[in-house]
Amino acid sequence: MNQNSDFIAFARPSIGIEEEAAVLQVLRSGWLTTGKVARAFEEEFAAYVGARRALAVNSATSGLHLALEALGIGPGAKVATSSYTFASDAAVIRHLGAEAAFCDISKDDYNIDPERLDELLAGDPTIRAVIPTHVGGMPCKMREILEIARRRGVAVVEDCAHGFPLKLPEGFAGTLGDAGFYSFYATKTITTGEGGMVVARDARAVKRMETMRLHGFDRAAWDRYTSKDASWRYDVVEAGFKYNLPDLLAAVGREQLKKAELFLGQRRAIARRYLEAFEGDPRLENPPSHPAHTWHLFSLRIRPEALAIGRDEFADRLQAAGIGVSVHFIPIHTMSYWAKRYSLKPDCLPEAYGKFSRSISLPIWQGMTERQVDRVIEAVLDVAQGAAS
């Protein structure tokens, strides 16, 4: 445990008495796993984002696996994805027997570059899908990506692990392509501790995901134990997975969903403070902003040419000052498994590697006090001043 009692954590969930009461109600109900509460959460979430149907899952990774499988991704196929995202996106592609095709990110943000994506798709007809990630809550250039995907005949599966509740003029992120998935991990804007949601445009894909989510059963499991009229018989129609979200966690998610706009507003207020504080500092570079940005992350960049220390030392000094930080992201293509599999060098995706080497993610979470935000700002400016070259 950190001995600094004033340590500001990189992320903390915001849990209130409403979540506690909802969990207690499930505990007393006699039914803890997937049932009526999870189904209510699905319906409420689908209504919120405007989806035909939403399926609650035990992680965003599970949601991606279900979505790609339902869209027919398998051996012999490739899926284009950014290297500047969490490792699970590429891992799921391999779980399905397909291969990852890494695309570099844009010069002006952390998201997949549409122009480079078009070039990648043009040169490889085996690419069947693309996964655009709304990194940190910054929206991808979805109009361009969707137009390219339609023209090239590939599916689009939006990675909204950082994006909820990201709303664009065209609609909510996650509902714009063929499928989309969301994360409710403990650091996200709304949380169930572990968990996620997946949506899809095509009714057949939704049905496929629903079947595959729970062992390939031909029916829901919970009513076999809770209704005197339900039959104990069931059939397994596919070799499915175990990806369902239990009522115990869904109860937390339902209460968190009610607070999504409140939480979003608090994150945006903190981001504004940071942006104003660091704007114009010759040693620092603010992350890209957007009116719809959900600010899951605030990834500040240092300017190495103006500092006597690098990113790693800068982060270490912030940690020593009692500020919890992280780095988003270590590019997937630099990880040993992927580098060896595809014979990749770190600088083969120069934008992703360059931004990684300069980026530090600062604390940004609902519930941060004004004093905590002030302390983060003071610490960053003190380190920058003390390390000026």
C-alpha positions in Angstrom: 0.0 0.0 0.0 1.3 3.5 -0.9 2.4 5.2 2.3 1.4 8.7 0.9 -2.1 9.2 2.4 -2.6 12.0 -0.2 -1.8 9.8 -3.1 -4.3 10.5 -6.0 -5.2 7.2 -7.6 -5.1 7.0 -11.4 -8.7 5.8 -11.5 -11.5 5.1 -9.0 -15.1 4.0 -9.4 -18.0 6.1 -8.1 -20.3 3.8 -6.2 -23.2 5.1 -4.1 -25.9 3.8 -1.9 -28.1 3.1 -4.9 -25.7 0.5 -6.2 -25.3 -1.0 -2.7 -29.1 -1.3 -2.4 -29.5 -2.9 -5.8 -26.8 -5.5 -5.1 -28.4 -6.3 -1.7 -31.8 -6.8 -3.5 -30.2 -9.3 -5.8 -28.5 -11.1 -2.9 -31.8 -11.5 -1.2 -33.7 -12.6 -4.3 -32.3 -16.1 -4.3 -31.0 -15.7 -7.9 -27.5 -14.3 -8.5 -26.4 -15.2 -12.0 -27.9 -14.1 -15.3 -31.7 -13.5 -15.1 -34.3 -10.8 -14.9 -31.9 -8.0 -13.7 -29.4 -8.6 -16.5 -32.2 -8.6 -19.1 -33.5 -5.3 -17.7 -30.0 -3.9 -17.9 -29.8 -5.0 -21.6 -33.2 -3.3 -22.4 -32.3 -0.1 -20.6 -28.9 0.1 -22.3 -30.3 -0.7 -25.8 -32.9 2.1 -25.3 -30.1 4.5 -24.2 -27.9 4.0 -27.2 -30.7 3.3 -29.7 -29.8 -0.3 -30.5 -32.1 -3.0 -31.7 -30.9 -5.3 -28.9 -28.0 -5.3 -26.4 -26.4 -8.3 -24.9 -24.8 -8.1 -21.5 -21.4 -10.0 -21.3 -18.7 -10.6 -18.8 -16.2 -8.3 -20.6 -15.8 -6.1 -23.6 -13.3 -8.7 -24.9 -16.1 -11.3 -24.8 -18.4 -8.9 -26.7 -15.8 -8.5 -29.5 -15.3 -12.2 -29.7 -19.1 -12.8 -30.1 -19.4 -10.0 -32.7 -16.5 -11.1 -34.9 -17.6 -14.8 -34.7 -21.2 -13.8 -35.6 -19.9 -11.9 -38.6 -18.1 -15.0 -39.9 -14.5 -14.1 -39.1 -12.3 -17.2 -38.9 -9.3 -18.9 -40.4 -8.1 -17.4 -43.7 -9.4 -14.0 -42.8 -7.6 -10.9 -41.6 -9.0 -8.1 -39.4 -7.6 -4.6 -39.6 -7.1 -3.0 -36.2 -5.1 -0.2 -34.6 -1.9 -1.1 -32.7 -2.7 1.8 -30.4 -5.3 0.0 -28.3 -5.6 -2.6 -25.6 -4.0 -6.0 -26.4 -7.4 -7.9 -26.4 -8.5 -6.6 -29.8 -5.7 -8.4 -31.5 -5.8 -11.4 -29.3 -9.5 -12.0 -30.1 -8.7 -12.0 -33.8 -6.2 -14.8 -33.2 -8.6 -16.8 -31.0 -10.9 -17.0 -34.1 -8.0 -18.3 -36.2 -7.7 -15.1 -38.2 -4.8 -12.7 -38.5 -4.4 -9.1 -37.4 -3.5 -6.4 -39.9 -2.2 -3.4 -37.9 -2.9 0.1 -39.2 -1.2 3.2 -38.0 -3.0 6.1 -36.2 -3.7 9.6 -37.4 -1.3 12.5 -36.9 -3.9 14.5 -35.1 -5.3 12.0 -32.6 -4.8 8.5 -31.2 -7.3 6.8 -33.5 -6.9 4.6 -36.6 -6.1 6.7 -39.7 -8.7 6.5 -42.4 -6.3 7.2 -45.2 -3.9 4.5 -44.1 -6.8 2.2 -43.5 -7.9 2.6 -47.1 -4.4 1.8 -48.4 -4.2 -1.2 -46.1 -7.6 -2.6 -47.4 -6.7 -1.9 -51.0 -3.6 -3.9 -50.7 -5.1 -7.0 -49.0 -8.4 -8.5 -50.1 -8.3 -11.1 -47.3 -9.2 -8.3 -44.7 -12.8 -9.0 -43.8 -13.4 -6.5 -41.0 -12.0 -3.4 -39.2 -12.0 -2.5 -35.5 -11.9 1.3 -35.0 -11.2 2.2 -31.4 -12.4 5.4 -29.9 -9.2 5.8 -27.9 -9.7 7.6 -24.6 -13.2 8.6 -25.6 -12.0 10.7 -28.6 -14.4 9.8 -31.5 -12.9 8.1 -34.6 -13.5 9.6 -38.0 -16.5 7.3 -38.4 -18.0 8.8 -41.5 -14.8 8.3 -43.4 -14.2 4.8 -41.9 -17.7 3.7 -42.7 -17.5 5.0 -46.3 -14.2 3.2 -46.8 -15.5 0.0 -45.3 -18.6 0.0 -47.5 -16.5 0.6 -50.6 -14.0 -2.1 -49.7 -16.7 -4.6 -48.6 -15.5 -5.1 -45.0 -17.5 -5.1 -41.7 -17.0 -2.5 -39.0 -17.0 -3.5 -35.4 -16.6 -0.4 -33.1 -14.5 -0.7 -30.0 -16.3 1.5 -27.5 -14.5 0.3 -24.5 -13.5 3.9 -23.9 -16.4 5.5 -25.7 -19.5 5.3 -23.6 -21.6 7.5 -23.6 -20.1 8.9 -26.8 -22.7 10.4 -29.1 -22.1 11.8 -32.5 -24.5 13.5 -34.9 -25.0 10.1 -36.6 -25.9 8.4 -33.4 -24.2 6.7 -30.4 -20.8 5.2 -30.9 -21.2 1.4 -31.1 -24.3 1.6 -33.2 -22.8 3.1 -36.3 -21.2 0.1 -37.9 -22.2 -3.6 -38.1 -21.5 -4.2 -34.4 -20.1 -2.5 -31.4 -18.9 -3.4 -27.9 -18.6 -1.6 -24.6 -16.6 -2.1 -21.4 -17.8 -1.7 -17.8 -14.4 -2.4 -16.3 -13.7 -0.7 -13.0 -11.9 2.3 -14.6 -14.7 3.1 -17.1 -17.2 5.9 -17.0 -19.9 3.4 -15.8 -18.8 0.1 -14.2 -20.0 -3.3 -13.2 -16.5 -4.2 -11.9 -16.1 -6.6 -14.8 -18.5 -6.7 -17.7 -19.6 -5.2 -21.0 -22.3 -5.0 -23.6 -22.4 -5.8 -27.3 -24.8 -4.7 -30.0 -25.2 -5.5 -33.7 -27.2 -4.1 -36.5 -28.3 -7.4 -38.1 -30.9 -9.4 -36.3 -29.3 -12.7 -37.3 -26.0 -11.6 -35.8 -27.7 -10.7 -32.6 -29.4 -14.1 -32.5 -26.1 -15.8 -33.1 -24.4 -13.9 -30.4 -27.2 -14.6 -28.0 -26.8 -18.3 -28.6 -23.0 -18.3 -28.5 -22.9 -16.2 -25.3 -24.1 -19.1 -23.1 -22.7 -22.5 -24.2 -24.7 -22.6 -27.4 -28.0 -23.4 -25.6 -31.2 -23.1 -27.5 -32.9 -21.3 -24.7 -32.2 -19.1 -21.7 -30.9 -20.9 -18.6 -32.3 -19.0 -15.7 -36.0 -19.9 -16.1 -35.2 -23.6 -15.8 -34.6 -23.0 -12.1 -37.1 -20.2 -11.3 -40.4 -21.2 -12.9 -42.6 -24.2 -12.1 -43.8 -24.2 -15.7 -40.3 -24.3 -17.3 -38.9 -27.5 -18.7 -35.5 -28.9 -17.6 -34.8 -29.9 -21.2 -32.5 -27.9 -23.4 -30.4 -28.5 -26.5 -26.9 -27.4 -27.4 -27.0 -26.2 -31.0 -23.5 -24.8 -31.2 -20.2 -25.1 -29.3 -20.7 -21.8 -27.5 -18.8 -19.8 -24.9 -19.4 -18.8 -21.3 -19.8 -15.0 -21.6 -22.9 -14.0 -19.7 -23.1 -11.2 -17.1 -24.7 -12.2 -13.7 -27.5 -10.3 -12.1 -25.2 -9.3 -9.3 -23.1 -7.2 -11.6 -26.0 -6.1 -13.8 -27.6 -4.6 -10.7 -24.7 -2.3 -10.4 -24.7 -1.5 -14.1 -28.4 -0.4 -14.0 -27.7 2.2 -11.3 -24.5 3.3 -13.0 -26.4 3.8 -16.3 -28.7 6.3 -14.6 -25.7 8.4 -13.7 -23.9 8.2 -17.0 -24.6 11.8 -18.0 -23.6 13.1 -14.6 -20.4 11.1 -14.7 -19.7 12.4 -18.2 -20.2 16.0 -17.2 -17.7 15.6 -14.3 -15.1 14.0 -16.5 -15.5 16.8 -19.0 -15.1 19.5 -16.3 -11.8 17.9 -15.2 -10.6 17.7 -18.8 -11.4 21.4 -19.3 -9.3 22.3 -16.2 -6.4 20.2 -17.5 -6.6 21.7 -21.0 -6.6 25.2 -19.7 -3.7 24.6 -17.3 -1.4 23.0 -19.9 -2.4 25.0 -23.0 0.6 27.0 -24.3 3.2 25.4 -22.1 6.2 24.8 -24.5 7.1 21.6 -22.7 3.7 20.0 -22.8 1.2 19.1 -25.5 -2.5 18.6 -24.8 -4.4 15.6 -26.2 -6.8 16.2 -29.1 -10.2 17.5 -28.0 -13.7 17.1 -29.6 -17.1 18.4 -28.5 -18.3 14.8 -28.1 -15.2 13.5 -26.2 -16.0 11.3 -23.2 -12.6 11.7 -21.6 -12.1 8.2 -20.4 -8.4 9.1 -20.6 -6.5 12.4 -20.5 -3.3 11.4 -22.3 -0.9 14.4 -22.0 2.2 14.4 -24.2 5.6 15.8 -23.3 7.8 17.6 -25.8 11.2 15.8 -25.5 13.0 18.6 -27.2 12.0 21.0 -24.4 12.9 18.7 -21.5 16.0 17.1 -20.1 14.2 13.9 -19.2 12.1 11.4 -21.1 8.5 10.2 -20.6 9.5 7.4 -18.3 11.3 9.7 -15.9 8.5 12.3 -16.1 6.0 9.6 -15.1 8.2 8.4 -12.3 8.5 11.9 -10.8 4.7 12.3 -10.9 4.3 9.0 -9.1 6.9 10.1 -6.5 4.8 13.3 -6.0 1.8 11.2 -5.2 0.0 11.3 -8.6 -1.1 8.0 -10.0 -0.4 7.8 -13.7 -0.4 5.3 -16.6 0.6 5.1 -20.2 -1.9 4.5 -23.0 -1.0 2.6 -25.0 2.0 0.4 -25.4 1.5 -0.4 -29.1 0.5 -4.0 -29.6 2.9 -4.4 -32.5 5.8 -3.8 -30.1 4.8 -6.7 -27.8 6.9 -9.8 -28.2 4.2 -12.2 -29.5 3.1 -9.9 -32.3 6.5 -8.6 -33.1 7.8 -12.1 -33.6 4.7 -13.4 -35.4 4.7 -10.7 -38.0 8.4 -9.7 -37.9 7.5 -6.1 -36.9 9.8 -3.3 -35.8 8.6 -0.7 -33.4 8.9 2.1 -35.9 7.0 0.4 -38.6 4.0 2.3 -37.3 5.7 5.6 -36.7 2.7 7.6 -35.4 1.7 4.9 -32.9 5.2 4.4 -31.6 6.0 8.1 -31.5 2.9 9.0 -29.5 3.5 6.1 -27.1 7.0 7.4 -26.3 5.6 10.8 -25.3 2.3 10.1 -23.6 1.3 10.0 -19.9 -2.3 9.4 -18.8 -3.3 11.6 -15.8 -6.0 10.8 -13.2 -9.5 11.7 -14.5 -12.5 10.2 -12.7 -15.8 11.3 -11.4 -15.6 12.2 -7.8 -12.2 13.9 -8.0 -12.2 17.0 -5.8 -11.1 20.5 -6.9 -8.1 20.1 -4.7 -7.1 16.8 -6.2 -7.3 18.3 -9.7 -5.2 21.3 -8.5 -2.6 18.9 -7.1 -2.3 17.0 -10.4 -1.9 20.2 -12.3 0.6 21.6 -9.9 2.6 18.3 -10.0 2.7 18.2 -13.8 3.8 21.8 -14.0 6.4 21.4 -11.3 8.0 18.3 -13.0 8.0 20.1 -16.3 9.6 23.2 -14.8 12.2 21.2 -12.9 13.1 19.2 -16.0 13.2 22.1 -18.5 16.2 21.8 -20.8 
